[in-house]
Amino acid sequence: MAAAFPHVAMVAGEASGDLLAGLLLGGMRPRWPALNSCGIGGPRMAAQGFEAWWPSDKLAVRGYVEVLRHYRGIVAIRQQLKARLLADRPDVFIGVDAPDFNLDLEADLKAQGVPTVHFVCPSIWAWRAERAENIRRSCDHVLCIFPFEPALLAERGIAATYVGHPLAQVIPLQPDQAQARQALGLAPDARVLALLPGSRASEIESIAPRFLQAAALLLKAHPDLQLVLPAMPSLKAAVEQHVQAAGLAGHVRVTAGQSHQVLAACDVTLIASGTATLEAALFKRPMVIGYHMNWLSWQIMRRKKLQPWVGLPNILCRDFVVPELLQDAATPPALAAAVDGWLQALVHEPAKIEHLHTRFTALHHELQRDTAQLASDAIEQVLQA
């Protein structure tokens, strides 16, 4: 029987998980106005009444070597959280992304009789297919954000529901570029390049210098180019130090957050692989995807890759619709040249830009569902089981 006032525990790692979880909580609250939610989360979850015992950025680590550096602290948090949840059992636990943290926690909770839901299917179709057995062991139900995932999970005996991608509802089909530029204080006719080097401290250290060096090269060819970089508020000072080190002080506008405004305002984006690339696609923006990480982490990850693409827009379109420059290929000259290709196309190849816009619009329609309603329906079934 579903609880009238359900007690829901959640864990969301980093900014993208906080965004997804905040949207989910916003959809659950009309159904359960007295919903009590707690665990690990960020500001968007807190805005929905979530009680964060730890902030989500404690889990914002990517890459094998990077995780090892923080391993003891992360494991300690998971053990403390598990003990607290078993002492005061929630009606359901919802792990939002962060599979390396959440799946093991979900397995322990499920073994003790706590129903578990995982929101965002781990990308077993892209890499680490062996994780499927861990999902089956850990999750009573998986909420999938891509339409092909439930059938893939069903083949492995895992219950799942396609709920669409919440961002496809939040981001308008036709973004208002003029309004976004006005909000950011950018000229309506400016050429704007958005730089998005990631939301983790490790990404800022590894990727931001490359992106900024590429931007410096582009400024030489396009002196009127406006550069905007949205940074996590907690990382804004570190980003500004990299801007200064690149000799771009006064040339790059660093905003505290506002990534959606920046993507709406820009003409082209140079962007780190991750959820932000899907956001850029939903804003219908030409992009160059770049990524660089610790050498050992890269060697391990590339051996587990199952598809030729890394960027979500390319994976979902099943084609290299936008350039990907990864690891050794992500040099500042190569990144700058790829971005310049889009800048030139804006002027000389409007058909190329229109084709990309058409593909991204079709993708937007495919992902646009009433995510909050569908997810709440699935969670209610788990509560009633």
C-alpha positions as CSV (number, residue, x, y, z in Angstrom):
1,M,0.0,0.0,0.0
2,A,1.4,3.4,-1.0
3,A,2.1,5.6,2.0
4,A,-0.1,8.7,2.2
5,F,2.9,10.7,3.3
6,P,5.8,8.8,1.8
7,H,9.3,9.1,3.2
8,V,11.6,9.1,0.2
9,A,15.4,8.9,0.4
10,M,17.4,10.1,-2.6
11,V,21.0,10.4,-3.7
12,A,22.0,12.6,-6.6
13,G,25.6,13.2,-7.6
14,E,26.9,16.4,-9.0
15,A,25.0,19.2,-10.9
16,S,23.2,17.1,-13.5
17,G,21.8,14.7,-10.9
18,D,20.6,17.6,-8.8
19,L,18.8,19.0,-11.8
20,L,17.1,15.7,-12.6
21,A,16.2,15.0,-9.0
22,G,14.8,18.5,-8.5
23,L,12.6,18.0,-11.5
24,L,11.5,14.6,-10.2
25,L,10.7,16.0,-6.7
26,G,8.7,18.8,-8.3
27,G,6.6,16.3,-10.1
28,M,6.1,14.1,-7.1
29,R,5.0,16.8,-4.7
30,P,1.5,17.5,-6.3
31,R,0.7,13.8,-5.8
32,W,2.2,13.6,-2.3
33,P,2.1,17.2,-0.9
34,A,3.4,16.0,2.5
35,L,6.3,14.1,0.9
36,N,9.4,13.9,3.1
37,S,12.6,13.6,1.2
38,C,16.2,13.4,2.4
39,G,19.7,12.1,1.6
40,I,22.4,13.6,-0.7
41,G,21.4,16.4,-3.0
42,G,22.0,19.9,-4.2
43,P,20.3,23.3,-4.4
44,R,17.6,22.4,-6.9
45,M,16.5,19.5,-4.7
46,A,16.6,21.8,-1.6
47,A,14.3,24.2,-3.4
48,Q,11.8,21.3,-3.5
49,G,12.0,20.8,0.3
50,F,14.7,18.2,0.2
51,E,16.8,17.8,3.3
52,A,20.4,17.3,2.2
53,W,22.5,15.4,4.8
54,W,25.5,15.8,2.4
55,P,25.8,18.1,-0.6
56,S,25.8,16.4,-4.0
57,D,29.1,17.8,-5.0
58,K,30.7,15.4,-2.6
59,L,30.2,12.7,-5.2
60,A,31.2,14.8,-8.2
61,V,34.3,12.8,-9.2
62,R,34.8,11.2,-12.7
63,G,37.5,8.7,-13.8
64,Y,39.1,5.7,-12.1
65,V,42.2,7.5,-10.8
66,E,40.2,10.5,-9.6
67,V,37.8,8.2,-7.8
68,L,40.6,6.4,-6.1
69,R,41.9,9.7,-4.6
70,H,38.5,10.3,-3.0
71,Y,37.6,6.6,-2.4
72,R,37.9,6.5,1.4
73,G,35.8,9.6,1.8
74,I,33.1,8.5,-0.6
75,V,32.9,5.0,1.0
76,A,32.6,6.6,4.5
77,I,29.7,8.7,3.3
78,R,28.0,5.6,1.8
79,Q,28.4,3.6,5.0
80,Q,27.1,6.4,7.2
81,L,24.1,7.0,4.8
82,K,23.3,3.3,4.7
83,A,23.3,3.0,8.5
84,R,21.1,6.0,8.8
85,L,18.6,4.8,6.2
86,L,18.4,1.3,7.8
87,A,17.8,2.9,11.2
88,D,15.0,5.0,9.9
89,R,13.8,3.2,6.8
90,P,12.4,5.2,3.9
91,D,9.3,3.9,1.9
92,V,11.5,4.0,-1.2
93,F,15.0,4.8,-2.1
94,I,15.6,6.6,-5.4
95,G,19.2,6.7,-6.7
96,V,19.6,9.5,-9.3
97,D,22.4,8.7,-11.7
98,A,25.8,8.3,-9.8
99,P,25.7,4.5,-10.5
100,D,29.1,3.8,-8.9
101,F,27.8,5.1,-5.6
102,N,24.1,4.3,-5.9
103,L,24.0,0.7,-7.2
104,D,26.0,-0.8,-4.3
105,L,23.9,1.2,-1.8
106,E,20.7,0.1,-3.5
107,A,21.8,-3.5,-3.4
108,D,22.4,-3.3,0.3
109,L,19.1,-1.5,1.0
110,K,17.1,-3.9,-1.3
111,A,18.6,-6.9,0.5
112,Q,17.2,-5.4,3.8
113,G,13.7,-5.0,2.2
114,V,13.8,-1.3,1.2
115,P,12.3,-0.8,-2.3
116,T,14.8,0.7,-4.7
117,V,14.3,2.8,-7.8
118,H,17.2,4.0,-10.1
119,F,16.6,7.1,-12.2
120,V,18.7,7.2,-15.3
121,C,19.7,3.8,-16.7
122,P,23.5,3.4,-16.5
123,S,24.7,3.5,-20.1
124,I,25.3,-0.3,-20.4
125,W,24.7,0.2,-24.2
126,A,27.7,2.5,-24.4
127,W,30.2,1.0,-22.1
128,R,30.6,-1.4,-19.1
129,A,27.9,-3.9,-20.3
130,E,28.9,-6.1,-17.3
131,R,27.1,-3.6,-15.0
132,A,23.7,-5.1,-16.1
133,E,23.8,-7.9,-13.5
134,N,24.6,-5.3,-10.8
135,I,21.5,-3.3,-11.9
136,R,19.3,-6.4,-11.7
137,R,20.6,-7.2,-8.2
138,S,20.2,-3.6,-7.0
139,C,17.1,-2.1,-8.5
140,D,13.4,-3.0,-8.2
141,H,12.7,-0.5,-11.0
142,V,14.7,1.7,-13.4
143,L,13.4,5.0,-14.8
144,C,14.8,5.3,-18.3
145,I,15.4,8.6,-20.1
146,F,16.0,7.2,-23.5
147,P,13.4,5.2,-25.4
148,F,15.4,2.2,-26.4
149,E,16.5,1.3,-22.8
150,P,13.5,-0.5,-21.3
151,A,13.6,-3.3,-24.0
152,L,17.4,-3.6,-23.4
153,L,16.8,-4.0,-19.6
154,A,13.8,-6.4,-20.1
155,E,16.1,-8.8,-21.9
156,R,18.1,-9.0,-18.7
157,G,15.1,-9.4,-16.4
158,I,15.1,-5.8,-15.1
159,A,11.8,-3.9,-14.7
160,A,11.9,-0.4,-16.3
161,T,9.8,2.4,-17.6
162,Y,10.6,5.0,-20.3
163,V,9.8,8.4,-18.8
164,G,11.4,10.7,-21.3
165,H,14.2,13.1,-20.5
166,P,13.1,15.8,-18.1
167,L,15.3,18.4,-19.8
168,A,13.3,18.0,-23.0
169,Q,10.3,19.5,-21.1
170,V,12.3,22.2,-19.4
171,I,14.1,23.5,-22.5
172,P,11.7,25.1,-25.0
173,L,11.5,23.7,-28.5
174,Q,12.3,27.1,-29.8
175,P,14.8,28.8,-27.4
176,D,14.6,32.6,-27.2
177,Q,18.1,33.7,-28.1
178,A,17.3,37.4,-28.0
179,Q,15.9,37.2,-24.5
180,A,18.9,35.2,-23.3
181,R,21.3,37.7,-24.7
182,Q,19.5,40.5,-23.1
183,A,19.5,38.7,-19.8
184,L,23.3,38.2,-20.1
185,G,24.0,41.7,-21.4
186,L,25.2,40.5,-24.8
187,A,24.6,42.5,-28.0
188,P,21.8,41.0,-30.1
189,D,24.0,40.8,-33.2
190,A,27.2,39.5,-31.4
191,R,28.8,36.2,-32.3
192,V,28.9,34.2,-29.1
193,L,30.9,31.2,-28.2
194,A,29.9,29.3,-25.0
195,L,32.7,27.4,-23.3
196,L,31.5,24.6,-21.0
197,P,34.5,22.7,-19.7
198,G,32.5,20.6,-17.1
199,S,31.0,20.9,-13.7
200,R,33.6,18.9,-11.7
201,A,36.8,20.3,-10.2
202,S,38.8,17.6,-12.0
203,E,37.3,18.6,-15.3
204,I,38.1,22.2,-14.8
205,E,41.7,21.4,-14.1
206,S,42.1,19.1,-17.1
207,I,39.8,20.6,-19.7
208,A,39.4,24.3,-19.0
209,P,43.0,25.2,-20.0
210,R,42.6,23.5,-23.4
211,F,39.3,25.2,-24.1
212,L,40.6,28.6,-23.1
213,Q,43.7,28.1,-25.2
214,A,41.4,27.2,-28.1
215,A,39.4,30.3,-27.4
216,A,42.5,32.5,-27.5
217,L,43.3,31.1,-31.0
218,L,39.8,31.8,-32.1
219,L,39.9,35.4,-30.9
220,K,42.9,36.0,-33.1
221,A,40.8,34.9,-36.2
222,H,37.6,36.5,-34.9
223,P,38.4,39.5,-32.7
224,D,34.7,40.3,-32.3
225,L,33.8,36.9,-30.9
226,Q,32.1,37.1,-27.5
227,L,33.2,34.4,-25.0
228,V,30.9,33.2,-22.1
229,L,31.7,30.5,-19.6
230,P,29.1,29.4,-17.1
231,A,30.8,28.0,-14.0
232,M,29.4,26.2,-11.0
233,P,29.4,28.8,-8.2
234,S,31.7,26.8,-6.1
235,L,34.2,26.6,-9.0
236,K,33.9,30.1,-10.3
237,A,37.1,31.3,-8.6
238,A,39.1,28.4,-10.0
239,V,37.7,29.0,-13.5
240,E,38.6,32.7,-13.3
241,Q,42.2,31.8,-12.3
242,H,42.4,29.6,-15.5
243,V,41.0,32.5,-17.6
244,Q,43.7,34.8,-16.2
245,A,46.4,32.2,-16.8
246,A,45.3,31.9,-20.4
247,G,45.7,35.6,-20.9
248,L,42.0,36.1,-21.4
249,A,41.1,38.3,-18.5
250,G,38.6,40.8,-19.8
251,H,37.7,38.6,-22.8
252,V,35.8,35.8,-21.1
253,R,32.6,36.5,-19.2
254,V,32.4,33.9,-16.4
255,T,28.9,33.5,-15.0
256,A,27.9,31.8,-11.8
257,G,25.7,29.0,-13.2
258,Q,23.2,30.2,-15.8
259,S,24.3,27.4,-18.2
260,H,20.9,27.3,-19.9
261,Q,20.9,31.0,-20.5
262,V,24.3,30.8,-22.0
263,L,23.4,27.9,-24.3
264,A,20.3,29.8,-25.4
265,A,22.4,32.9,-26.1
266,C,25.3,31.4,-27.9
267,D,25.8,30.6,-31.6
268,V,28.2,27.7,-31.0
269,T,29.5,25.9,-28.0
270,L,32.8,24.2,-27.1
271,I,31.6,21.7,-24.5
272,A,32.8,18.8,-22.4
273,S,31.3,15.4,-22.9
274,G,28.4,14.7,-20.5
275,T,24.8,15.7,-19.9
276,A,25.6,19.3,-21.0
277,T,26.0,18.1,-24.6
278,L,22.4,16.8,-24.6
279,E,21.3,20.2,-23.2
280,A,23.2,21.9,-26.0
281,A,21.4,19.6,-28.5
282,L,18.0,20.5,-27.0
283,F,18.9,24.2,-27.4
284,K,19.7,23.3,-31.1
285,R,23.2,24.6,-30.9
286,P,26.1,23.6,-33.1
287,M,28.8,22.2,-30.8
288,V,32.3,20.7,-30.6
289,I,32.6,18.0,-27.9
290,G,36.0,17.8,-26.2
291,Y,37.2,15.8,-23.3
292,H,40.5,15.1,-21.6
293,M,41.2,13.1,-18.4
294,N,43.9,11.4,-16.5
295,W,45.8,9.1,-18.8
296,L,45.2,5.9,-16.8
297,S,41.5,6.6,-16.4
298,W,41.3,7.1,-20.2
299,Q,43.1,3.8,-21.0
300,I,40.7,1.9,-18.8
301,M,37.5,3.6,-20.1
302,R,38.3,3.4,-23.8
303,R,38.8,-0.4,-23.5
304,K,35.2,-0.7,-22.1
305,K,33.6,1.5,-24.8
306,L,31.0,-0.3,-26.9
307,Q,30.1,2.4,-29.5
308,P,32.1,4.7,-31.8
309,W,30.5,7.8,-30.2
310,V,31.0,9.3,-26.8
311,G,28.8,12.5,-27.0
312,L,25.1,12.0,-26.2
313,P,23.9,13.8,-29.3
314,N,25.9,11.5,-31.5
315,I,24.9,8.4,-29.6
316,L,21.2,9.3,-29.9
317,C,21.5,10.3,-33.6
318,R,23.6,7.2,-34.3
319,D,26.0,9.4,-36.3
320,F,28.8,11.9,-35.9
321,V,26.5,14.9,-36.2
322,V,28.9,17.0,-34.3
323,P,32.7,16.7,-33.9
324,E,34.2,14.8,-31.0
325,L,37.8,15.5,-30.0
326,L,38.9,13.3,-27.1
327,Q,42.1,12.9,-25.1
328,D,45.2,13.4,-27.3
329,A,43.0,14.7,-30.1
330,A,41.6,17.5,-27.9
331,T,44.5,19.9,-28.6
332,P,43.8,23.7,-28.6
333,P,44.5,24.1,-32.3
334,A,42.2,21.1,-33.2
335,L,39.4,22.4,-30.9
336,A,39.7,25.9,-32.4
337,A,39.7,24.6,-36.0
338,A,36.5,22.5,-35.3
339,V,34.7,25.5,-33.7
340,D,35.8,27.7,-36.6
341,G,34.2,25.2,-38.9
342,W,30.8,25.9,-37.3
343,L,31.4,29.7,-37.2
344,Q,32.1,29.6,-40.9
345,A,29.1,27.5,-41.6
346,L,26.9,30.0,-39.8
347,V,27.8,32.5,-42.6
348,H,28.6,30.3,-45.6
349,E,26.6,27.1,-45.1
350,P,23.2,27.8,-43.7
351,A,21.9,24.5,-45.0
352,K,24.4,22.6,-42.8
353,I,23.1,24.6,-39.7
354,E,19.5,24.0,-40.7
355,H,20.1,20.2,-41.1
356,L,21.6,20.1,-37.6
357,H,18.7,22.1,-36.2
358,T,16.2,19.6,-37.9
359,R,17.9,16.6,-36.4
360,F,18.1,18.1,-32.9
361,T,14.4,19.1,-33.1
362,A,13.4,15.6,-34.0
363,L,15.5,14.3,-31.0
364,H,13.8,16.9,-28.8
365,H,10.3,15.6,-29.8
366,E,11.4,12.0,-29.2
367,L,12.6,12.8,-25.6
368,Q,9.7,15.0,-24.7
369,R,7.3,13.1,-22.4
370,D,5.5,14.0,-19.2
371,T,8.5,12.7,-17.2
372,A,7.2,13.7,-13.7
373,Q,3.8,12.0,-14.3
374,L,5.3,8.8,-15.8
375,A,8.0,8.6,-13.1
376,S,5.5,9.2,-10.3
377,D,3.3,6.5,-11.7
378,A,6.2,4.0,-11.7
379,I,7.3,5.0,-8.2
380,E,3.7,4.6,-6.9
381,Q,3.6,1.1,-8.3
382,V,6.8,0.3,-6.4
383,L,5.3,1.8,-3.2
384,Q,2.2,-0.4,-3.7
385,A,4.1,-3.6,-4.3
